Amino acid sequence: MNTLAPLAAAALFVVAACVAPDPEGARRNALELADTALGFAERSSLDAASGTTDSVTRRLEAPLDADAAVAIALARHRGLHAELARLGVAAADLAEAGTLSNPTLGVGVRFERGTAGVGRPEFALAQSLVELVTRRQRVAGARAALEVAQREVARALVDHAFETRAAFFRALAATELAELAGTAAEAASLEVELAERLHAAGNLNERELALATAESESARLEHSRAVDERDATREALTQALGLFGDEAAAWRLPERLPEFPNADPVVGERATSGGDVELDVEAYAIQHRLDLAAAFARVVAHGNALGSVRRTRWMPDFVLGVGGEREDGSWSFGPEAEFSLPIFDRGAAAIAGKSAELEAAEHDLAALAARIRSEARAAYAKRVHALARLRHLETRVWPAERRAFDATRREFDAMLVGVFELLRAKRAEVATAMLVVEARRDAWLADGELARVLGSPLPAVARPQAAHAEPTYSESDVHVHGD
């Protein structure tokens, strides 16, 4: 019976060394990676992903902001929960990699030729030792695969968070633009109404009436397009939120786009070829992009797999066990061993395959890093230009347009200009207000796209706010025929 001791020891080792599946831990790690990458109000993603119906309902009771929209999306979007659930597969693979296959038990009966009576029973209990020797390499490979999967899922969560923010700003801007387009269409309609009265009285020629009518019809078309865009962006935001049924119709938007923060990014700098100094957004992106971290982990995993194949290429499939047979009324036991001879398959094909996989992973990593650097430069330049346009509109164009309308209104009150001039000045002011809304939307979108490309929002420091007038829209400015 002492021959069973090695097998019993191996069994105890297997029981102690088995890795239990931990899908919840894998999901939690992915959510924490996403929290770190998001870095601002969306740090509630860990709580939001397990959010209850009550928490979502509370957020839907008030007008949404960008942070609430992201929290709802993380809690409600089934596609994100499907990504998190797939981490359970990688966690199960890790547990399976740390578990040895079951031992094999063979039984048989031998009958001797020409001998009557009961045959000679025998059995064999065997376990592969190669699995025991290579267990650590298998666990390391499965753990690397789980690490890759966690980073890929975290990146999917981060991407959806920024897509939801972009959908929020598009929907809010489209709502505001539709309102402004309606104001412009109303002013043009008033102009046509007045033109028709003057034409009927013989005080306006046919050309002026036709021009006013054409402008009014164009304004109506623009309003119709703006309403279509408002409805389309609202549906896009509903999809990003993952809502349906009564919840899809329950959410509300605030009245206006929030002002873009007056802050400068704080990140490392580098000297350009021309001697200037610019923000080193490339290094920031390389440091924070989760998909790049996943690609690097994939290279490491392929490198480890190649090393494992090279180390075990000459290792035979070795099976060790114990066998016994009954003869002449007594049992006899003894060790048994079985192994393969590396004559035909010497592992060359496996090494070539793993080498190719490693080379492909290295090229993928280099290509992704190059693309990220280019995307970071382009996204940063787009943000700079979008913010410059917004500041110019807010500090120069809009105040000048507002002063022009106020001056025209004063001249109208003094009967120095006619109502047509006042209505046209109002439509010009509304057109400029629409440009401000579009520029503010573009600045928010460019800022979000830069954060998405970099893998995390840039830290920023506030700077003194430049004085500018906030666009306001008064109904009394439109209904001038009642003055």
Beta strands, then each sheet from edge to edge (+ up, - down):
strand 1: 104-110
strand 2: 120-128
strand 3: 263-265
strand 4: 269-271
strand 5: 277-279
strand 6: 318-327
strand 7: 330-339
strand 8: 460-462
sheet 1: 1+ 2- 6+ 7-
sheet 2: 3+ 8-
sheet 3: 4+ 5-
end
